[in-house]
Structure formats: C-alpha cells, structure tokens
Amino acid sequence: MDREQAYNKAVGARHLKRYGQFFTPERAAQFMVSWACEGAETMLDPAAGNSVFLRAARARYPDCVLTGYEVDGAMLDHFGNPACADLRWDDYLRGDWQGRYDAIVCNPPYHRFQAVEGREKLLEDIRTHTGVNCSGRSNLYSLFLVKSMAQLSERGRLAYLVPSEFLNSQYGTPIKKRMVEENLLRAILNLDCEKDLFPGAITTACILLLDREEKEGVDFYRVSSLEELVDLQSLTPVCHVRYENLRAEDKWRPYLLGERRLERGALVPLSKFCTVSRGIATGANEFYCFSRSRMKKHHLQEAYFTPCICRSAQVKEPVLTEAKFRALAAQDQTVYLLDVRNVEDEWLKRYVEAGEKQGIPTRYLPAHRKPWYSVERKAAAPIWVCSAYRNGMKFVRNRAGVANLSTFHGIYMKEPYAGEADLLFAYLLTPTAQRLLEEERKELGGGLQKFQPNDLNRARILDLDLISERDRASMLALYRQMEEQGSTHLMEKVDHIVRTYLNV
C-alpha cells in the first residue's frame, strides 16, 4: 500500500469528501511543473496536499523558492514536508494576497462552495482584490483559480488541474472573461483519461495553462492517456481559437472536443417554442414511489396515488401510450407516486407515521414542504428528455399523460405553439437536432452527460417557423408512421429535411 492509499484508509471517505481531496498522478504533476516552473525563481502550490508538485519542482528546479498552503492538518501530519518548502498550515483563500509568484501549480479542492463557512466574506475578498464577481454557486476550485491569477508575477506561469465543468457553466463566465480579457489563457488540455486521474470520481478534468506572455489565441488539446503528458510541444492541438472569437458566455465544449460549432442564421433558442422544467423531486423515492403490490402490502387505496414514471429505464421506446403504461403497472413496476395533502384513512396514517420513524420529514425536501408527506404537483409534460445519459439523448412523447420524476425534464409548449408538440418531437429525434442540443450539455466523467433545464432552454434549434407547409406535412407524416410502426429509422428522412434548412 502506497502512502496515498494509506492516507485514504486512515482518514476515511467522509474526510476526503469534506476537503474535496484527490491526489495528482506523478506524470501529470511532472508535466505541469516542467511547463510552469521553467525559469521561475518562486513557485506556489495553494493546496499542497502530499506535496507532489513541490517535490517535482524541488527535483527539477532545485534553486526555486517553494511555498505551499495546506488547510488540512491530517494531510500535513501524514505526508510532512518532503520538499523542504515554506509549507504553511493555513487556508489559501483566507491567506496573503500580496505575494507574487513566477509559477503557480495546483490541484485545488473539488468542493461545493455552498458548504464553506464564511463564504460571503470570501466572495467579498475576491471581489475586492480582483474585481471578479464570483457566483455563490461556484465550486471551491474556481475561487482558488481566481486568486492565483491575481498572484502571478509579470513573468508568471500558472498550471491548474481542475474539472472542466466551469468552462461550460454560468458560474465560470466571469472567470473565462478575466482569462481572455487579460490575455492570460495559453492552452487547455482536455483529459479524456479522467478515470486514471480520479478513480471513482464522477468528474471531467482539464489542465489550464496561463501565462503573461503576449499571444493571439488559445490552443485546445485532447489527451487520452497520461503517457502523452511529456511536454506541450509533443502534443497537437485539436483546434486554435483566436481571442476575438472566444466568448466567455459560450460553452467551450466544442473547442475541448475539437468539434465544429454550427453557426446558422436559422437557429433560435429552444425557449422560443417551449419551457423545459425539471421533473418532480421527492427527496425520498423509497417512501413516495409504489407498485401495485406495495400498495396492497400497506393497504393503501389507488386513489392516493398519481401515475408516474419513476425511472428512465421504464420507458424503452420514444412514445409512451396509455396501453404501455398500463402494461408497466400490470408488471408490478414502480409507476405510482403517493400524492396526498391530508391523512384521514387509518392505513395511510400508519404509513405516514412509519415514515416519521424513519426520519423522512428531516430530509431536505420533505422538511421544506407542508405537510411534509405531500409532493409537488406538476402538469403532465407532453415531451420528456432524460436529465442524464451515457449512450445518446433520450426523448419521450408522453401520450399517456402521466407524471414524471426528475430522471426526466418536462418540455411544455408555449402559446401559440401548443399544437406543435408532434413537430417539435419529430425534430428532437433527429441526429442534427441532438448534435446542436449537446453543445449545452455538462460532462460528469465516465461518459455521463447531464442537462439542467436552463441548459436546454438556451440550447439552439432550427427555427420551426421557417419550415414550409410541405416539409412540415412530410415531417409529421413520417413521425406518425414511426409511431405506428415503432421504427425510428424513419427519422433519418426527417433529419434530411432539417439539414436542408441548415445547409449541412
């Protein structure tokens, strides 16, 4: 067992999660240090951990003056100070703002900022010293990055190993804006080998390289193996984007993946036609979700329940009809949601009391509802889209008119497009439509892709108002034929129509 494994075992999963700790592989550390510290007289690691960066710097650049911060005493006790650096047991974000460093190299903690004590003071400090107005929804690592950018010397270089999600999230916009406006960003390495970097973590990873040298754009790289991390010159960028073409408000995923972003005048936000809203969140599915046999076991009447799809896997085809829903119920699948506002029936009272003994009312969502055992009510959405997926986007036409949990987002048509649900759904089933929508997705690692409702609301689609009556009739005829036959290959013909409007 190596020292990192011994530490993980000694402190336990709760401690690791509390401090957002993941150890950096030696190969990644050596790559980052060799780039950032070349010619540097001073080097800082704001989250030293096991001193992997400091050790690499001491070995390669023995005359460099090394400084490190580490907030976790258990980490310092276990690993000590093997690089003989000025290693400070302190919180970097609450520490010195005056220092300037020729090199800053860091794998900062990956931790929700909402859980940090005194976060308002931290945000105010960052705003005061940098002028960057960070969101309260930021992850802690993004705050480390903002402070480190401010502490680069005039000759400074910075290498940060971070999740790439901030490059595609709203809270990352002011940070990207600062990197671009100050001509800091040199390159981003998208690491497709995140499992090698952070085993067991659902995250994506990238290496940010910043410096104060003049440059006209940013190189984006894809790295599929840690073995490729020899030096920057040995890598080939998948694309180069000039600064004037980099918009901080955009998601940068197409650049990270080397994709060509479709720019077409025929595109409009999805929100022109509909509103995407998350499904029902119960906060305790094991209490609220039922099959018929479970109703019978607890002597509860079906009148207390709303028909509801609780898991994405329950719907295997693009169209959910009433007959298909009844078949799921007959198979004793969990497709009913407890939906009551008051308790009068004796058996229902017993079930609610049992939930109280299990601590259900103290959970976050039930604790914020009155009465706690009630659930939110939402109109049945005519179209659903899976909120997370690994093997392609999943859309469902809800012909059954049933409710859905948060495994799906609901798509609600706006006026005057209430009668266009079939046309929109036919469009959404096409590869071209999904390619455009996926520009707004978030990547969580391990191949998992995710959408928040607002990601989809601002996603671009073909302006349906531009489709001619003839093409509209053809798309609808093909879609209805698909419904009858259950054959999705007909959507290829719909896709051909869509592509003619986008000239692709």
N, C-alpha and C positions, 0 to 999 in steps of 0.2 A: 504493500500500500504506500503510495507516494504521500508527500506532506499535504497536498491539497485534499486528497481523499480522506486523510486522517482528520484534517480540519473540518471538512463537511460532516463527517461522522460525529466529531466531538461536539459541534455546536448545534447540529440538527437543522431540519428543513425550515422550521419556523424562524430561526435566527437568520438563515440565508435569505429568506423572503423579506424579513424586516429590513435588512440592509441592502437588498437588491444586489446580492453578490454573485458574480460569475467570474471564474478565473480565465485569464487570457492564455491561449496556447503560445508556447515559446516561439514558434515560427512567425505568428502574427506580430508578437512583441518585437522580435528582431527586425522585421520589415519596417515597422512603424518607427522604431528608434533610429535605424540606419538612415531613413529619409529625413526625419525631423531634426536629429542632433548633429548632422554633418556641419562642421564649422561652428557649432554652438559653444559658448563659454558657460552658459547656465541652462539648466533643464529642470522642469517642474512636472511632477505627477500629482494631480489633485486628489486622486483616490488610489493610494499606493498599494493597498491590499497585500499580496505576497511579495511585493517589490519586483515583479517580473520585468517591468520597464526600467526601473532603476538599476537592476542587476545587468540588464542588457546594455544600458548606457555606460555603466562603470567598466564593463568588459571591453567595449568598442571604443569609448572615448574617455580614457582614464583621467584626463585633466579637467573634464567638465564638472562644474559645481552643481551638485544634485540636491534638490529639495522635494520633499513629499509630504502630503497630508493623508491622514487616515483617521476616520472618526470612530472606528470600532476597536476598542481595547482588546477584545478577544483575538482579533486578527493580528494585532501587534504582538501580543503575548506569544502567539503560536509561531509566527514567522520571524520576529525580531527585526533587525536592520542589517540584512546581509550585504547591502551595497554601501554601507558606511555613509549614508546620506544624512542631510539635515531632515530627519523624519519627525514630523510633528503630530502628536495625538490631538487632533483638532478637526473641526468641521470646516472644510474648504470654503463653503458658501458663506459662512459667518466669519471667515478669517480676513487676512490682509488683502486690501485692494491696491496697495501702492506698488507692490512688486512687479517687475517686468522680466520676462524670460525669453531667451533666444529659442528655446524649444519647450513645447508643452505636449506631453504624450499621456493619454489617459484612456482607461476603460471605466467610465463613470458608473455609479449605481443605477440600476434599472428599477425604478421605484415610483409608484404613483405619488405625485406631489401632494395630492389631497390628504395623504396620511401624515404629512410632515407638520410638526408643531411650529407655530410662529411663521406660517407660510406668508402671511400678509406682509410681515416685516421683511422677509427675504425678497419678495416681489418688489417692494418699495426700494430696497437697497439696489437691486439690479437696475430698476428704472432710473434711480438717481445717478448711478455710476456709468451707465451705458446708454441710457435713452431708449432702451428696448422695453416695450410693454409686453411682458410675457403673460400668457393666459394662465389662470388658476387651474386649467385642465392639463397643463404641461406635465410631462414626465420629468423626474428629477434630473435625468441626464442632460436634458436640453438647457437647464439652468447652469449646470457646470460648463457647458459649451459656451454660453453667452459670456460668462465671467472670464473664461480662458481667452476668448477672442480679445477681450479688453486688456489682458495682461501680456499680450505678445509684444516683444520689443520691436524696434524698427527693422531689425533683420530677422525677425522671428518666424518660426515654422510650427505648425500645430498638426498633430495626428490624433484623431479620436476614433475609437471603436464604439459604435452606437447602433441601436436599432434604426432601420431606415424608415420607420413609420412616420417620423416627424416631417420627412420630405414630402409626404402625401397627406398630411393632416393640417387642419386650420391653425392649430396652435404652433405649427412650425413656420407659418408665413412670416412673422416678424424676424425670425432668426435667419431664414433664407434671404430675406430682404437685406439684412445687415451684411451678410456674407457677400452678396452681389454688389451692393452699393459701395462697400469699402474695398472691392476688388481683391477679396481675400481667398475665395474658393479656387483651389488649383485643380483638384480631382476628387471624384467619389468612386470608390471601389465597392460594387455590389457583390456581397459574398454569398454565392449560392450554396456554400458549404456550411450553413449555419448550424447543422447538427454536429459538425466537428468542433465548432466554436463553443456552443452552449448546449450540450446534451440534455435533453428533457425539457428545454425551454421552447415555448411557442412564440418565437420572435424571428424577425429577419435581422440581418446585420449588414453594416457597411463600414468602411473606413473613410473618414473625411480627412483630406489633406488641404491645409490652408497655409498661406504664406503672404508676406507683404511685398513680394516682387510684382512688377507690372506684368499683366497678362491680359489677353483679349477675350478669353473664354475658359470653359471648363471641360475637362476630359472625363468621360464616364467609362468605367471598366466593369466587366463581369468576371468574377473569379470563381471557378468551380471546384478548386481544391487548394488547400493550404500550401501544397507543394509548389504552387505557382507564385507564391509570395517570396520572390528572390529580391528583385528591385523593381522600381517603377518603369525603368527603361525596357525591361524584359517583357512588359505587358503591352497588349494592343488595345486601345480604346474601342468601344463599340460605337461611340459617337462623340463628336465635339460640338459644343453649343456656345455660340458667342454670347457675351454678357447681355447685349441688347436684345437677344431673343429669349433670355431666361426671365420668366415671370414668376415672382415669388408666390403669387396667388394660385398658380397652377400646381397640379400634382406632377412630380418629376419622375414618376414610374416609367413612362415611355423612354426616357433617357437612360434610366438604370437598366432597362431590359433591351436597349437598342432598338426599340420599336419606332416606327414612323407614325407620328400623331396625325390623324386625318383632320385636315383643316378645310372645311367645306361651308360655303355660304348657306347651304340648305339645312344646316344643323341648328337646333334650338334646344334649350333645357327641357328635360322630361317634365319639369314642373309646369310647362305651358299647358299640358293636357291633363295632368293628374297630380295627386299628392301621395307621396309614399310615407307610410306611418308604421312604426313597429307593431308587432302583434301583441297579444295580451301577455303580460308578465305576472306570474302568480307569486313568486318568491318562495314557493314550496310546492312544486308539482306533485310530490308524493302525497300531499294532503288533498289537493284540489282535483286531480285527474283520476277518472274512473273508467272501468269497463263495466259491462252489464253484470258480470259475475261479482264484481266488487260491490256494486250497488246492492245486489242481493245479499251478499255477506253482511253488509251493515244495515240491511232492512230499510234502505232509502228509496224513495219514490223517484221515478224518472223525471217527474215534474220539477225536481230540484236542480236539474242539470241542463246545460246548453250543449248541443252537439258541437264538437270542437276537434280539430286536428291538432294533436299534441306533439308529434314528431314528424320531421320531414320524410323519414323512410316509409311512413304510412301511405304516402302518395307516390306511386311509381310511374304514373302517366301524366301527360300535360293537362288533361281535363278531368276534374273530379265531378262526377254526376251524383245525383241523389241515390241512384242504384248502387254505385260504387261505395258511397258512404254507408248505405245500409248493409252492404256486404262486409265492410270493416267491422261494423257493430256486431253483426252475426258471428264473426270470427272471434268475438270477445276481445277486440283490441281496445286500447285505452283511448276512446274518442268522445268522452263526455267530460264537461267541466262543471264542478259544483258552483252554483250561481244562486245564492240566497241572500236576502237582506235582513231577515229576522228568523228566529228559531222558535217554532211552536211544537212541531212534531217531536215526540219523545225520543224516537230513534235518532233523529237529526241532532237533538240536544246532546245525546250521549256521544255522538261522533265529534261534535264541536268541543265538548269537554275533554275528550281524549286528545284532541289536537292541542288544547291548552296545556295538558300534562306533558306533551312532547315539546313544548316551548315554541310552537308555531307563531303565537302572537308577538314574540320578541324578535322575530326575524325582520329584516329591514322593511320589506314591502308590506307585509301584514301589519306591522307596527304603525304604519302611516295610513291605514285605512280604518274607516268607521262604518260598521263594525269590522273587526279585524278579519273575520272569515269571509267577507264579501270580496268579489273581484271586480276589476274594471270591466265595463261593458263597451264594446265597440261594434259598430255596424259591420256586417259581413262584407269584406272586400271582394270585388269581382275578380281581381287578379292577385296572385301571391308571387313573391320572389324569395328564394331562400336567403336568409341573412348571412350564412356562411357555407362554404362548399370547398371541395377539393378537386372534383372532376367535372368542371363546367357549371355554368349558371343553370338554375332550375326555376322555371316559371310554371305556375298552375292557374288554369282558368277555373274559378270556383263556381261551377254550375249548381253545386249542392246548396249554396248559400249558408255555409256553416262558418263558425268562428275559427280562429287560428291563434296558437300561442306564438311566442317570439322567435321560434325556429323559422318563421316566415315573416317578412314585412308585407303589409297590405298596400295595394295600389288602388286608390279611389279616384274615379274620373271626376274632372271638374266640369261645371257648366261652361260653355254649351257643348261639351264633348261627352256627355253622359251616355249617348248612344254609340260611342266609338270604341267600346271596350274590346270587341272582337277584332277590329282593325289593329288597335294597339297591340293586342296579344299576338296576332299573327306576325306583326313586325318584330316583337320582342323575341320570338322564337328563331329569328334568323341569325346566322353567324355574324353578319355585318353589324347588326344592332348590338349583339353581345360584345363584340370587339370594342365598340365605342363606349358602352357602359363600363367595361372593365378598366377603362382609363381611370376611373374614380375608386377602384377597389383598394382595400388595405390588405397587405400581405402579413400574415402572422407566423410564417415559418412552417416547415413541414408540409408545404404545399397548400396550407389552409388560406383561403381568401375570404374576406369579410366586407360587407357593406353596412354602413349606418344609413338610416333613412335619408339624411341630408346628402350623403354621397350620391345617392340615386336621384334625388330631387334636382341636383345641379348637373347631373350627367347629361351628355349631349345625345340627341336622337335626330333622325330625319324629321323635318317639319311635315307632319301628316297633312297639313293644309295644302301642300304642294302636289300631292298625289292626284292625278287626274281621275275623273269618274270611271274611266275604262279600267285603269290599273287598280283602282280601289275595288271595283267589282271582281276583278281577277284574283286579287289577294284574298278577299272574303270567300270566294268560291273555293279556292284551294284550301283555305283554312277549314271550312265546313266539311270538305271532303276528307281532310285529315281527321277531324273529329269523328266522322262516321267510320272511317277505315282504321283509325288508330295508327296511321303510317306517317311518321314525321318527315320522311324523305321529300314529301310534297313541299316542305318549307324551303327546299333548295330553289324551287321555282319562284317562291315569294322573295327569296334573297336576290335572285336575278333582277326582279323588278326594282327592289330597293337600291341595288348598286347602280342602276341606270340614272337615278336621281343624284347620286354622289359621284358619278363619273369615275368609278373604280371597277 
